[in-house]
Amino acid sequence: MNASIDLLYYIASGSLVFFSYPGFLNTFIPNEWENPLITSSHRIMDPRDFTGGLGKTFGIVPSNNKNNRKLSLDTPNCKWEFREEATVEDALKLFSSAPLSTSSKSKSTWTGDKISVPSNIQLQPSSLTPRYSTPIYTNVKYPWTSPTSPFVPNKNPTGIYRTSFNLPPPSSLPLPHNSYRYSLYFAGVAPCFYLYVNGRKVGYSSDGCLPSEFDVTEYLSGPENNTLEVVVPRWCCFSYLEDQDHWWLSGIYRGVELKIFEKSRPSIDDYIVEAASTGNIAVKIKVRYPIPEPTTEIQPPSPSYGVRVTVTSNMDATNPVPVFDDDFFRSPSNSSSSETVGGSFSTTILTLTSPTLPPEGVDEEYRASGETAPPEEDPEGHIFAESRNTTVHVFNSQSNSKQKKKCSEGKTTTFELEGAISNAIAWTAEDPFLYNLKIEIFEIDNPPYQTEGTRIGFRTVRITPSGVLTVNDKPITVCGVNRHEHDPDTGKTISIASMVNDILILKRNNFNAVRTAHYPNDVRFYTLCDYFGLYVVDEANFETHGMQPMGRIANDPTYLKTVTERALRMCSRDRNHPCVVVWSLGNESGRGVCLDKARIALKNLDNTRPVQWESGGSLFEGTGRTDLTDIVCPMYPPVAKVIELGAEETTRPTILCEYSHAMGNSNGNLHLYFEQFWDETKPTIQGGFIWDMVDQGLRKIDPKTNLEFFAYGGDYGDEINDKQFCINGLWLPDRTAKPGVWECKRLQQPVNIELADVLASTSASISTSTSTSTSTSTSTSTSTSTSTSTSTSTPTTIKCKLNLKNRYSFSSLNHLVLSATVTGLGAVSYLGKVHDVTLVDGLTNVEVEVDVARPERRMWLNVQLTLRNSTTWAKAGHTIAQAHAGEGLFHLVKTYKLLENGGVEITVKVIPTPKLLKAKKAGLSSLPRVGVELELDSDLFNVSYVGLGPHENYPDRKSCCDTGKFATTVSDMHTPYIVPSENGARGECDSVTFSSEGGGKSLKVNGKGGQKFSFSASLWSNKELQVADHTYDLAKRGDGGGSVFVNIDHKIMGVGGDCSWLPVVYEDYKVGVEVYEFGFVFQPL
C-alpha cells in the first residue's frame, strides 16, 4: 500500500496540487509522524522564552521573585524511567487502553530503565557504552534506502520516557493551586514527540530545535503525583528536512520546565523588543486575559490593570564590560545561581507605563507621555541617557477559538510602548553593552504580580544601497565559523559551561561571528553571545541535502506549512537578541515555493534584519545569489570566484556561508581569502564562516586495545554512513586547538602591524644598510631584512618605525598595550621601549627603541598588542595581535663556518623517471614532497630548530608562524588528527638539531649552501600514518619509546583547504614533476 501512496504523493507534489489537500493526505497517511501537514497538535504556537534561560543568573529577574514561577523537571542528575520499542506503533499501543478519567491518577502500565534528562537516547548511559538504538552519522545520504518522503522505515526505534512531578508547595505560591494555569515547556525534543499527562494524550510536536509548550492545566490530577510521559520516534516525515551533516540523534536533549501563570488576572504572554542604535525603543507586549468562570452570581467590578516597562543599566559607561571569571557558570548548580554579573549598581534610564488596560475586545490607539525617568547618574557621575516622549499603541487580537479552547486561554491584547533615550551606548560584538529591560503587570495602585525581563542591546543592522552590510551604520568584516552543537560525550546536549567555553575560545582567537549550522541552537547560547559579543546568523532547521533533486521538498506544497513555520517560530523565539544580525532560511535545499513563502512571511514578521539563503542548487555548492537572499552567501568558492562576486554584486554584500573546509590537516590558502576580506577597495567582500568549529567525534573505547578514541561514521556499527566526513573542525572534539586555529587568529587579528623602517642606531661606527620588504596592507605579519656590520660585543640601540592599521569597526586601539622585544639565537630577550603614542582609528605610526646589550649575528623583532584590562572573555595581557619582523632584522656579523670532521654533506639530484613523466602528462600536478627520510635512534627526541614556528606549518598555511629559534620534542610535534595523517611540518628552516636528554648525543642538519628546508619528526613512520584510520591504530609510543622518523624536505606541497572533496592546492604551493638538486649537511655533535 505504501508504494502506491508514495507514487500518488510524487504526482501530487509535482503537478496535481489538489492531491495536497489536507483531507487527502489525512485519509491516506493516517500516522501523524508521517504526515507533513501535521506539524503539531495542541501546541502553543509561538515559542516563549522570557529570559533566555539565564534571567536570574544575569540579575535580570531577582532570584527571590515569586512572580516568575517555573519548576525544573531536568535538575542535575535527573533520571526518568525509559524504555525503547521497535516501532512507533508498538510504543503508542501502550497508551491506547489508558483510562481517560481525569479524577484518577491513570498511567500506562510499563516498566523501564533509568535515563538522564536531558540527553540523547543513542548515547545513554554514555557514548562509551550506548545501550539503545545506534548513533548514525551521514553527510548527504539519508540513513535508510527506502521508503521515500514522507514515509519513514517501519523499523523506527521509539523511546518512551516517564516521570512524576508535584506542583510547588502551597507555601511557595500566594494563591491556591487552582488559581493558576500550568504549561509544560520542552526546550528541544528531536525529531518529534507525543506528550501524555496522567495517561491522557495532550498533544504532538515536531521541529526539535525549537521549544514546544503545552497547556496542561486540564490534565493535572491534583498538586501531587502527576505522571508525565513522552514518546519520541527515531524518525518522522520531518527527518527529511534535517539532513544536516551531523550525527542522527534523538530524544529529550534540552531542558524541561513546568511554567505557572495566574489565570484569574491578565498575564504577560510574550513580548518583542526593537531597540535601535539611535536610542529609539519599541516594546510590544502581548497580554492574555483570563477566561471568566461561568456563574449566575453578580460579580464585583473588575479591577484595573497596567503594564510598565523599565530600562536600567548596571554597567559603568567608562568600563562597560564587567570582568568575566573563567570559573563562572561551571558549577553544576549554575542554572539556579543568583549571582549577578555586570556591576553593583543599577541606574534607571527609562520607564514606560501603559494607560489602564482596555476591556477585552477593544481596539484603540493610545498616546501618552508615560512615566519617563529624569536623567540619572551612576555612582561615578556618568550620565547614561535621557528619556524623550513615549507613545503607546494598543492592538487587540484573538487567536483561533478552537485552539484557544483546547489550551484554556483567553483573548490577547498587544501593547506597543515606544520611547527613546539619548546618548544610548550601542551594542556591537566589539563592545557588547547591554541594558536591563523589565516588564511588569500590576493592579492599579498595587505592586506588580508578574515580572519578566531580559537584557537588550541598542543595535541597527542595514545593507546600504552600495551593498555593504553595516551594524550601527558602520561596515563589519565577518571573521566567522560554523558551529554544530556537539559534545564528545553528550552529543547534542550542551551544558552552559560548554557554551561559554566555545564562545571564549572563539573570542580569544579573534572570531567575531557564528552561524548556527544548520538549526536554531539552545536559546541560552544566544543570551551568552549577547553578553560576550558575537554576531550570529540564526539558521532555520531545514536541509534536504540528500534529496534528488535537492529542491524537491522546497517545491512540495505539502511541506509549505513546516518550512514557513520553522522560520517564523525561530524568529519568534530569538528576535529579542541583539547578537542575531541575520536570519537564514536553512541550508542546501535548492529553492521553491516553500522558501519563497517562508522568506516573505519572515520579512513581514521582522524587517530589521537581512535574510540569507545559499540554496545548495548544484552538486557540491549553491550559488548563494538567488533573489531569495539579501546577502550573496556561496559555499566554498575559490579565491578567484570571491573576487568575481565582489566585482559583479554591487547591491549585496558577499559573505561566504561556508569556506576553508577544516578536515584533517587543512585550512591552507586562508591568507589569500583574508587578503580579499581586508581589502578596503573591495567593500562588499565582507568575510565568511569557516566550516566548521569542532570535529564531531564521539568518545569511545576500542575493545581490542582498550584505548580511548573519537568515533566517526561506522564506528558504532551503523551500516549507512559517511565515515570521517564529520571530522572537519578547527578544534578536536575536546576543544584542543588544531594548527589551523593559530592561522585563523593571526589572519583575523583586528590590527595589522607593519615594519615601516629601521630608523637609526645610536652606537658609534655602525654602518647600516637596510633593505625592507614589507607585506601588503592585507597581511598581519611582516617580512623585513636588514644588514648591519659591527662588532658582536658592542651594545646597540635599534629604533624601528611601525605602522598600525586599525581594522576594528567601532573601537579605537586605546584598550590595547603595545610591546616589543628583540630575540636572537641565544636565550636572551631584550624588551623595547615604546614612545608615547595615542592608538587612534586608521593608521597609527609608532616608534620602538630597543637596547641590545650583546648583539648577535641574527636577531628578530617581535611586536604584540595585548589587552590593557580584563574583559568578559579574556584577562589583561591576552594577545590580540602580533607581528614578527622576519628573517634577520639585521645581520651584525657575517661569518663563514667550516665543516667539522665527522660531518656528512649529502647532495641529491632528483630526475623524474619516464613513468613519472607519463603520470604528469596524464594529469599528475604535484608531488607530496621532495627530500630525504631518516630513521634516528630513539633517544634523539629533543628537537631544536631555526625556522618557522612554533606551530605546525605548510607553504599555504604559515601566516600564524614567525621565524626564530624553537625547542620542542618529537611527541609535542605530533598533531593528533582523528584520522591520522601527514602532520607536524616546520618550514623555512636553516637548521635542526636532534639530541638526547642532557645533550650527550646530537645530530645537526643544515641546508647545503644556506638552502632552506622543511622538516618533520614523528614517533610513527609515514607508512604507519598512511594506513591508520583511527588514533588507536597507532602503536602507543612516547619520547624514547621507539625510533624517530624524520623527513627533511627540499620542497613540500601545501595542504589546501578550500574544500575537502576536490583538488584545492593552489599552483604556487604545488611540487611540480621536474628536476631538483639540493643538499644537506649532517653533523654529529
N, C-alpha and C positions, 0 to 999 in steps of 0.2 A: 504493500500500500504506500509506503513512504516514497518509493521510487516514482510512482505516478504523481503523487502530490508534488514531489520535487520538480518534475517536468512542468506541471502547471505553474509552479512558483516562478520558474525561469521565464516562462511565457509572460506571466503577469508583470514581472519586473522589467521585461524588455519592451513590449508594445501594448499589451492588453491591460491597461492600467486598472480597469474595473475589477480585475481579479484581486487587487489590493484592498478592496472594500473590506472593512473590519468583519462584517458578518461572514464573508467567505473564508477569511483566514481563521476566524474563531471556530468555524464549523470543521475545517479540515486540519487544523493544528490545535487540538484540544489542550495541549500542555502549555502552561504559561511560560515555562522556561525555554520553549522553542518558538514562541510567538513574538515577532519583533514589534508588534503593535502594543504589546503589554509591557511597558517599562516599569510599572509599579501598580499596586492597588492599595488604597487607603493610606498612602504615604503623604505626609505633609510636603507640599510641593517644593517650597524654597528651603534649601539647607540653611539652618541658622546656627551661627557660632558667634556669640556676642563678644567674647574676649579672646578669640584665637587660642583657647586652651591655656592661656598664661595670664589671665586677668589679675589674679591675686599675686602671682609671682612678680609681676611688674608694678604692683602697687596701684593698679587702676581701680580695683574694687577692694575695699577694706576686707581683711581676712575674717573679720567677725560680722560681716554683712549678712544678716539672715534673709534679706530680701532677694538675694541671688542664690536660689536653692537648687543644689544639684547633689545627686547621690551617685558616686562612682561605683560601677559594678566590675571594674577591672583593676582593683588595687594590686600593688606589688605582691607577687607570689600567688595571685588569684588562680584558682583551679576550678574549672567547670567539669561536670560529667560529660563524657563524649563516647560516641561510637560511630563507626563508619559502615554504611551499607553499600552494596554493589551498584545500585541504581537509585535514581530519584524516586521512582515508583515504590521501591521497597521501603525507602525512608518515610514517604508520606503515608504509607499504609498503617504505620504505627500510630498515626493521628486520626485515621478515618473513623474509628469507632469511639473516639473520646467523647464523653458526655458534654453537652453544651450548657449545662446549668451553671449560672454564674454564682449560685449560692454555695456550690461545692468546690472544694479545692482539687478539682479534677486535673489529671495529667495523664499523658500516655504512659504505658507500662513498658519500661525497658531499663536495662542497666548497662553501664559502660565504664570506660577508664576515666582517668582524670587528665585534663589537658589545660595548658596555660592559656589565658585570655588576657591580652591579645596575643595571637601567634598565627603562623601558617600551619595548616594541618600537616603538610608534607614534611615539615621539619620538626615534628614532635615525636618523641620527647626532646630530640636535639638533631642538629644537622649531621652529627657524627653517627647516630643510630636511629634513622627515621623508621617509624613503625607502620605508618599508614600508606596511602597512595604515594606514587613516586614523583619526586621533583623532576620536571622536564624543562630542558632549555631548547628553544628554537629561535632562529633569527627571522627567517621569512616564512618557512613552511608551517602549516598548522600541524599540531601533534596527533592528527589522525588522517587517514586516507579517504575515508567515507564515513558518513554521508556528506552532503554539502549543504550550505546555508539554506534555510535557517536551522536545519536539523543537526543534532549532535549525537555522538555514539550512544548506543543503548547502555554500554558499559560505562557508567558515569558515576564513579565513587562519590558518595554523598555523606557529608558529615552531619551529625546531629549533636547539638550542644544543649545542655540543660543546667540551670542553676536556680536557686531560690533567693528571694530578697524580701526584706521588710521595709516598710516606709519609715522615714525618720521618726524617732520617738516624739510623742506629743510635747515634751518639754522643749524641743528644738524648734517648734512651729508655733506661731502666735495664735493660729486658728485651728479648729478641729480638722481631722484628715479629710472629711467630706467637703471642706471649703476650698479644695484645690483640684486642679486638673493635672494629670500626670502624662508625660510623654517619654518614650524610650528613644534615645539618640545613639545611633551606631555611626561612628566616625568613618568606618570602612569595613565592608564585608565583600569579599570577592569570590565569584563574579556576580552572584545574585543570592537571595535568601528568602526564606519564608519565616515569619515570626508568629509564634504561638505564646499566649499567656494563659496560664491555668487551663491548658488543654484546648483553648479556642483559638482559631486562626484569626490573627489580627490583620495581616497583610503580606505583601510581597514587594521586593525592591531589587533593582539592578543598578549598574554602574557603581562598582565597589570602591572607586577612588573619590567619591563624594559622600557626604553624610546622608543617612536615611533616618527619618524621625517619624514616629507613630504615636498618636494619641491613644493611650491605653487605659484611660480613666474608667471606661465601661467594663473593662476586662479584669479589673482587680477584684479579688475576693475579700479584701479587708486589709488592715495595716500590716499583717504578718503572713509569712509562709506563702508568698505568691511565687508561682513557678513560671520561669521564663525558658522557652525552648526555641532554638534557631536551627533551621535546616538549610545546609549550604551545599548545592550541587558543585561538582568539579567543573562542568561545562554547561553553557546555555547558549542560546542563539546570539547573544551579545559577545560571546567569546570571539566571534568572527571580527569584531571591532577592536579587539585587544591583542592583536598580533604584533607585539611591540619590542621584539629583540631583547627579551629578558626571560627569567625563569617563570614558568607557569605554576603559580602557587595560589592556593585558595584558603578561605577561612575568615574568621573574625580577627583581622590583623591590626585593627586600630581600636581605639577606646570605646567603651560603652558607658552611658550615663542615663540615670533617671532624672528628668527635669521636672520641676514643680512650679506651677503657676497658680495664683489665686484665680478662682472662677467667678467670684461674686463681684469683682470690681474690674474695670478696664486694665489691660496689661500691655506692656511693650512687647510686640510680636517680632519686630525686625526694625532695622534702621540702615540708612545709606548715608555716607558722608562724602561730600565732594569739597575738598579743600585745595584751592589754587595757590600758586606761589605768590600771587598778588595779595594774599591775606583774606580773600573772599571765601566764605564757608557757607555751605547749604547742607542741612541735616534733614533727611526725610525719615519720619518715624511712623511706623505702622502700629496702630493701637487696635487691639482686639477687644470688642465689647463682650460682656457676659451674656449668656442666654438666660432670660428671665425664667425663674421657676414657675410652673403653672400653679395658680392659686385663685381662689374666689374672694379672698380677703382684701380689704382696702389696704394698699401699701403706702407708707410714708413717702414723701418726695425723695427722689434720688439725690444723693449728694453731688456736688460739682467737683470736677477733677481738672488738673492741669498737667502740662509736661514742661520740664525745664532742661535745658542743655547748658553745661558749664565747660568752658575750656580753660585749662590751667597748664602751667609749666613748672616742672621741678628740676630744670637744668639751668645752670649758670650760663648766661649768654657769652661770657668770655671763655668758658671751657664747656662747650655744650655736650660733650660726650663723657659720661662718667667712666671711671676706671673699671675695667672688667677683670674679674678674678677667674683664672682658668678653672678653679675648682667649683665655681658656681654652676648650678644645675646638675652636678654629677652625683648628688645624693639620691638614693632610691626613692626617697620621700619628697623629691623636688616638686612633684605635682601639687603638693599641698603646702608648699613653703609660703610663708607670709613675708619673707624678706623683700624689701623694696629696693629696686635698682633705680638709680637716677638722681640721688641727692637727698638732702634732708629738709628742703623747704618746698612749698608749693605756692605759686603766685596765680591768683585768679585773673584771667585776661578778658574773658567774655562770658556773659550769662544771657541766654535767650530763653524767654518764658512765653509759652503759648497763652492765648486767651482761654477761657473756660472751654473744655471740650464740648463740642456741639452734641446734641442728641443724635441717636442713630438715624441714618437716612438723610442727614442734612448735607447739601453740597454748598459750601460757601468759600469765599476767599477772604482771609483776614489780613489786615495790615496793621501792625502795631510796632511801637518802638521797643517793646520788650524791656527787660531789665539789663542794661549794659553796664558792665563794671567800669569804674574810672581807671585811668592809668595807674598801674601799681608798680612798685619796685621790689626787687628781691633783696635779701639781706645785704648784698654787696652794692645796692643802689642802682642796678641796671633796670631801666625802663624796658619792659618787654614789648608791649603793644598797647594800642588804644583801640577801643571799640567804636564802631560807627553805627549807622542806622540798621534796624532789624526789620525784616519782612517775614511774615508768617503766612503760609498758604495752607489751607486745609482741603483735602480731597477725600471724598467718601468712595469706597469701593466695596464690592461684595463678591466673595468667591463663590464658586459653584455650590449651589444649595445642597446637592446630593452629597458632595464631598464634605461640606460643612457639617451636615447632619451626622455623617459617619464619624467625624472627628470631634464631635461635641463642641464645635467652635461657633462663635457668633460672627457678626459683621465686623469689618475692619474699616478704620479711617486712617488715612495717611496725612501727616502734618509735615509741612516743609518750613523749617525755620532757617532764615537766611540772615547773615550778618557779615561783618568784616573786622579784621584787626589790622592796624598799621604796623609797619616795621616787623612783619612776620619773618621769622627765620625759616627759610625754605628747607625742605628735605631733599637730600641727594645721597647717592651711595658714598660719596666722599665725606659728607658731613650729615649723618642721618638724624637731624634734630627732630624730636618728636614732642608733641603736646599731648596732654591727657584730656580725653573727652568723656564726660559723664552725662548720662541721660537719666532723669528721674521722673516718675509719675507719682502724683500725690493728690489727696483730697485737699480742696482749698482750705487754707489756714491750718494744715496739718503736715507733719513730716512725711517724706516720701515713703511709700511702701514697696516700691520696686526700683532698683538701681541697676543700670547696665553701663558698661564703659569699655573703652579701648584706647589705644594710642593712635594718633593721627599725624600725618605729615602734610605740610602745605607744599604741593608739588604739581607742576603742569607738564604734560607731555604733548608735543606737537611735531608734525612734519612740515617743514617750511615749503613754500611754493617751489623752491630750488632743489627740493628732495633731500633735505638734511633732517635727520631725527634729532630733536632737541629735548632737553629736560630743563625746565625753567628758562627757556629761550636761549640755551647755550648748547652747542653740539657736544655729543659724547662719543667716545671711542669704546666699543664693546669688547672687553677682554673677558670672554665668556667661556663657559663649559657646560656641556650637557650632563645632567645628573639623574641617574636612576636612583630610586630609593632601594638601597641594598645594604645588608649587613651579612657578613660571612657566617654568622651563627643563627640569626633570627630572620633572615630573608627580608621580607617586606615590612616587618615590624621594626620600626626605627624609634629608638629612645631619644629623649630630649638631649641627653649627653652626646649621642652620636650626631644629631643635627648640629649642635653647637660646634662640635669638633670639625665637621665638614666645613662649616662657614669660616671657622678660624683658619684652617689651613688654606682655604681659598683666599681669604683676605691677606694672609701673610705672604702669599705668593703672587700678589698683585692682580688677582682676578677681581672683576667688579660686577659680574653678571652670571646668572644661572638660567638655563632653560630646563623646565621641569619635564624632561623627556620620559615618557610621552603621555603624561596624565597629571591631573592635579595631585600635588603632594599633600602630606599631612598638614593640616592648617597651622599647626604650631611652627612649621618651618617658615611660613610667610611672616609670622609675628617676629621671629628671630631675624629674618632678612630686613624687616623694617628697622629693627633695633641696631643691628651691626652694620647695615648698609650694603645691600646687594640689589642690583636691578634684576627683575625676574620677568622672563617670558613664560606666562602661565598657559599651559597646553591642555586642551580638552582630551578626554580619554577616548581617542579614536585613531586606529590604524588598521588597515586591511592589506598589509604588505603581501600576504600570501594569496590574495585573490587573483584570479585570472579572468578577465583583466583586472588590474589593480583597483580601478574605479567602479567596479560593478555595484558595490553596496552604496557608494556615493550617488549612484544613478538609480537606486532602487527606492521608490516612494514608500515602501513598507517600512523602511528604516528612517524615514524623514523625521518622525517624532523623536526617536532617541538621539540622532545626530544633533538636532537642534536643541533638545533638552540638555544634552551633556554640555554644550557650550553655555547655555543660559544659566544652568544651575552652578557651573563653575564661577561664572561672573557674579551670581547672587551671593555665593559664599565669600569670594575673595576681593570684591571691588573696593572694600574699605582699606585695603593695604596699599600704602604709598609705594612699596617696593615693586608692585606689579605695574610695569610700564607698557607691556604689550600682551595682547591676547593671541593665542594660537588656536586654530580650529582643530588641530590634531597633526597627524604625520602620515606620510606615504599611503595615501588612499585615493589617488587620482583626483578627479573632480566630477561634479554632477549636481543635480538639482538639490540634493540634500544639503550640500555645502553652500550652494547659492542662498538657500533659505536660511540656513544657520547664520551665515555672515550678516544678512540683513537684520535678522532678529537680534543678534548680538550688538550690532551697531545701534539699533533702536533702544536697547536696554542700557548701553553705556557708550556714549560718544566721546569720552575723554581720553581714550587710548586707541592706538592703531591696532589693526587686526592683521595677522600674517597667516600665510598658507603656502607650504612648499610644494605640495601636490604629489610628488613621487610619480610623475607621469611617465617616466621612461624606465628601462630595465634596472638601472643602477641608481639613478638620481633624478630628482624632479627639477623643473626649470626654475621654480620659485618666482615666476614672472607673470603669472596669470592675473586677470582682473579681480581675483578673489583676495589678493594680498596688497596691503599698503606698503609692505617692505619687500624688496627683492631679496629672497632668502634661499638661495640654492644650496644644494648639498655637494660637497667635495669637488668644487670646481678647481682646476689648476690655476696657478697664479695668472697666467695669460688670460684666462676666462674672466677672472676677477677684474682685471684691468679693462677688459672689453665691456663688462657690465657697467663699470663706473663711468665709462665714456658714453654708453648708449642710454642709460637710465638717468634722465635729467630731472625727473619729478618725484622719484622714490629713492630712498637710501638702499644701499646694498649691504646687507649684514648676513653672513653665511650661517645658516642654521646648524650645519654640521661641516666640519673640515678637520684635517690632520688626525686621521683615524689612529688612535693610540694603541694599536695591537702589538704586543711584544716590544721588541727593540725598534722603536718607530719615532714619529714626530720630527723627521727630517724636513727640511725646506721651510720650517716655521719662520725663519728670518726673512724669507722672501715675501711671505704674506704680510708680515708686520712692516716691511718697507712700504707697502701699499696702505696699510691701515693708518700709519702715522704721517703719510704724505699729505701736507696741507693743500697741495694743488689738486687733490682728488677728494673733496669734502664729502661726497656721497658714499665713498667706500669707508664704512664705519665699523669694521671688525667682524667678529663671528664667535661661534661656540664650538670649541674642540670636542670631538667625540672620543671618549667620554671621560667622566671623572674617575670612576673606580672599576677595577676588574671585578666582574660579577662572579667570583669564585665562592663556593660554599665549603666551609671547613669540614674535612672528612679524614678518616684514618685508613690507610692502606692495610688490609688484613694480612698481607704476606709479610710486609716489612715492619708493620706497626708504626709507620711514620705518618705524621700529620701532613696533609697537603690541601690545596684548594681545588675542589672538583669543578668540572665543567660538563657540557652536554655529553651524555653517555655514561658518565661515571656512577650513576645510580641505577644502571640497567635500563634506562629509557632508550627504546629502540629507535624512535624517530627523534633525531636531534641534529643540532648544527655544531657539535663538538666545541672547540675552544673559541668560537666567534664571540662569546660573551666576555672574553678576556681581552678587553681593549680600553683599559683605563689608564689615566696618568698615575694613579695610585694603585697599589696592591689592595686586595680586599680588606686587609687590616689597617689600611691607610698609611702604609710605608710608601714614601715617595719613590717613584721610578725616576731615572735620569731626565726624562722629558719635563718633569716639573721645574727643574732648575733652568731649563731653556725657556720655559714659559715665563718664569719670574723675571729673568733678565730682559726678555723682549717686551714684556708688558710694563716694565717699570715706568712710572709716570714722570720721570725726569731723565732727559738724555744728557750725558756728560761727555764732552769732547775736550781733548787737549789742544788748545789753540797755538801755544808757543812755549818754548823754553826761553825765558826772558834773559836771565843773566846768572853769572856765578860771581860771588864776592871774593873768591880766592885769587891771589896774585898768580901771574904767569900761567893762566889757564886759557887754552885756545879751544873754543867750542865751534864745532861745525854741525849745524842742525839740519836734518832732513826729515820733515814732518809729513806723514801721510795719514790724515785723519779720515775717519769714516764719514759717510753721508749723514744728514740730519736724521735719518730714519734708524740709525744703528744706536745701540745702547752701550757699545764698548768702543775702545779706540785702538788704533794701531799706529804707533809712533816709534821712530828710531832716530837716535842722535849719536854722534861720535865725538868723544872728548879725549884729549891727550893730557895726562897729568900723572903725577906720582901717586901710587896707591896709598901712601902714608899721609898725604896732605888733606887736612879737613876741608870739606867743600860745602858751600851753601848753594842749593839749587832753587831757582824760582821758576814756577810754571804758571801759565795763564790757562784757565779753564773756561769753557762756555757751557752754561747750564740752560737747557731748554725745558721750560715748564710745560708738561703735557696734561696736567690736570685740567679739567673743565671748569672748576669752580675755586679751587684752593690756590693760595699763594704757597710759597715754599718756606714760610716762616715757622712752620711746625716741624721743620727738619733741621738737623745739625750736620754740617759738612766736616769731614775729617779726611786726612791724607797721611799715608805712610809710604816710606821707601824701603824696599827689601831687596836683598841680593841672594847669592847662593849660600851665604853664611846664615847663622842663626839670628843675627841682629836685625831689628826692625827700627826704623827712625820715624818718629812722629812729626808731621808737618805742622806749621803754623798757618792758619787761615786768616788773611787780612779781613778786618771788619767789613761786612757787606750785608746789605739787605737783599734777601732772596725774594724777588718780586715775580710778577707774571712775566711771560715772554722770555726773552733771552737775558741771562744774567752772566756777567763776567766776574770771575773770582780769581784772585791771585793767591798761590800757595807757596810757602817758603819752607824748605827742609834743610836742616843742618845735618850733614853726613860726616861723622867723625872718622870713619875708616872706609873710604870709598872702595868699591870692588869693581872688577872688570865689567860685570853685567849687573844692572840693578833695574827695578821696576817701581813705578809709581802706582799706588792703589788709592782710589778715591771712593768714599762711601757717603751716602746720605741716610741718616738714621732718625728715628722718631725722637723728638725733643722730650715729649711727655708720654706717659702711658695712655692708651686708648681702650675702647671696649674690647678690642681684638688682639692687641699686642702691647708689650711692655716698652717702656722707654729704652732706646738703644737698638730696637729692631731695625734691620736694614731694609730700606725701601728701594734704594737704587745704588748701583755701584758701577765703576768702570776701572779699566786697567790700561795704563799706558804701556802698550805691548812691547814686544821683543826689543830688549836693550834700549831703555830710555836714554842711556848714554853709555858709551864704552870708555872706560877710564884708562885701560891699558890693553894694547894689542900684543898678545903673546902667541908663540908657536910652541906646541908640545910635541916632543919626540916620543915615538912608540917605545915603551919599556920592553925589556927582554921578557919573553913569555907570552907576549900578545900575539893575536892572530888576526890578520886582515883578510876578509873574505870578499872577493869581487864576484858578482853574479851577472851574467848576461842571459836574459830570457828571450828566446826566439820562438814564436808561435809555430807549432807543428802544422803540417798540411791539414790534419784532422780539425785542428782548432780554427784554422783559416776557413775551412769549409763551413764550420759552425757559425763563424762570423758572417759569412755570406748568406747563411740560412736565417740569420736574424739575431744571433748572439751579440748583444750590445755591450756587455760588461762582464768582466771577471770579478769575483768577490774580493780578491786580494792578490797582490804580487809581493812575495817576500820569502822568509825562511821560517821553519818551525824548529823549535828546540825542546828537548826534554831534560830538565835540570834536576839535580839532586833534591830530595825532599826538604833538606834543611835550609835551602836558599829561598825562604818565603818572605823575607823582608825586602821591600821594594822602595827605591828612591829614584826619582827621575826629574829631569828638567824638560818641561814641555807644557802642554795644555792640561789644566786640572782645576779643581781636584776631582771633578766628576767624570764619569764615562762620557766620551765624545767621539763623534764621527764627522767626516768632512761637511755634511749638511746639517749637523746639529752640534754646534760648538760655541754658539754665542754666549752661553752661560759660563764658559770657562775662560780662565786667564792664564797667561804664561808665567811660570815660576818654578820653584823647586818644591817638590811634594814628596812626602813619605807615607807609605801605606803598607799593607800586607796583601798577599795573594788572595786570602779569603775575603778581605774587605773590598777587593777589586771586583768581586763577583756580584752581578745583579741577578737576583733570584726570580727571573721571569717565570710565570706559572707554567708556561710551555718553554722548557729550556732551549736556549739558542745562543748564537754569537752574542757576546757581551763584553763589557769591561775595557774597551779600547781607550787608549790615551794617545792623542795625536800631536803632530808638530814638535816632536821630541828631538833634543840634541843628544841626550844620553839617558841610560837607565842602568841602575846597579841592583843586582840581586845578592843578598847577603844572608848569612846565618845569624842566629841570635848571638849578640855580643860582637858581631863583625869579624869572627875568626876566619871566615871563608867568604869571598866575594867574587862576583863576576860583573864587570862593567862593559856596556855595549855603547859604542858611538857610531854615528853615521860617518862613512868614509868621506873625507874631504868636506866635512861640515854639512853633509846632506841630512835633512830632517827625515824622521820616520815615525810611524805609529807602532805601538806595541800593545799586547795584552798578555796577561799571565793568569792561569787558571789551575784549579785543582783537578780539572777534568779535561780530557783531550777533545779536540774538535769532533772526532767521531762520536765520542760519548754524548756530547751536547746535541749532535745532529739526530741521533736515534732515540733520545729521551722524549717521552710525551708528557710526563709529569715530573715534579721535583723529586718524588720518591724513586724515580728511575735512575737517579744519580746516586752512586755509592756515597754513603755518609763519610765525609772527609773533612779534616781541619788542617790548619797550617802544620806542616811537618808530618802529616799522615800519608803522604804519597808524593809521587813526582810532581814537579812544577812544569806545566805545559805552557810554552811561550811562543807567541807569534811576533816576529819582527817584520813589519811590513813597509816596503818602499811605497806602495800605493794600496789604499783600501777603499772600497766602494761606500757610498753613503747609504743610509738606512731607508730613505724615502719616508713616506708617511701621509701623503695627501689622502690616500685610501689604502685598504689592505687587500684588495682583490684585483688590482691592476698593477702593471709595472709603473712605478711612480718615482724612480730615482732620476733626477734631472741630469742632463748631459754633462754639466760641469762636475758632477760628483760620481761619474762612472769611471771604471778602469778599463780602458779600451784594449782590444786584442791587437797588440803591437809589440815591438821590440823594446825591452827595458834593460838598462845597465845600471847597476848600483853596487854598493859595498858597505860592509860593516866591519868595525874593529872590535874584537872581543879581548878583554884584558882582565886576567885574574889579578886580584889584589890581595 
